[in-house]
Amino acid sequence: MTELAKVADIPEGRGIRVEAGGQEIALINCGGTIYAIEPNCPHMGGPLDEGELDGSTLICPWHGWEIDLTSGKCSTTGEDHRCFEIEVKDGTVFLKA
């Protein structure tokens, strides 16, 4: 497993962008649960780590495209957005191999 960030560094209702093995990942804190997704919107590459949350839906700050953090489904197009498998242990977020 690869360490990505400390949970304390991801503000509630916000996201941060991290890198692991040359891959950028957005970590989003939704109600105390951390989600890991591809950091760029499938529409025009908007920074999803800067998006707003509406429940478990992440809204792209550029054009409002919506991605469900629990499934990775983009409700705007119905396509799947890449999610990463993570584990939170002792206040640290790890990327599972």
BELFENLIN-V169951 format. One record per run of one state. SS is the DSSP state (hx for helix, st for strand, lp for the rest). FROM is the first residue (numbers start at 1). TO is the last residue. Records with the same first field share a line. If there is no record, write none. Layout:
SS = FROM-TO, FROM-TO
//
This chain:
lp = 1-1, 10-14, 21-22, 31-32, 38-39, 41-46, 51-51, 55-56, 60-65, 69-72, 75-79, 81-82, 84-85, 90-91, 96-97
st = 2-6, 15-20, 23-30, 33-37, 40-40, 47-47, 52-54, 57-59, 66-68, 73-74, 80-80, 83-83, 86-89, 92-95
hx = 7-9, 48-50
//
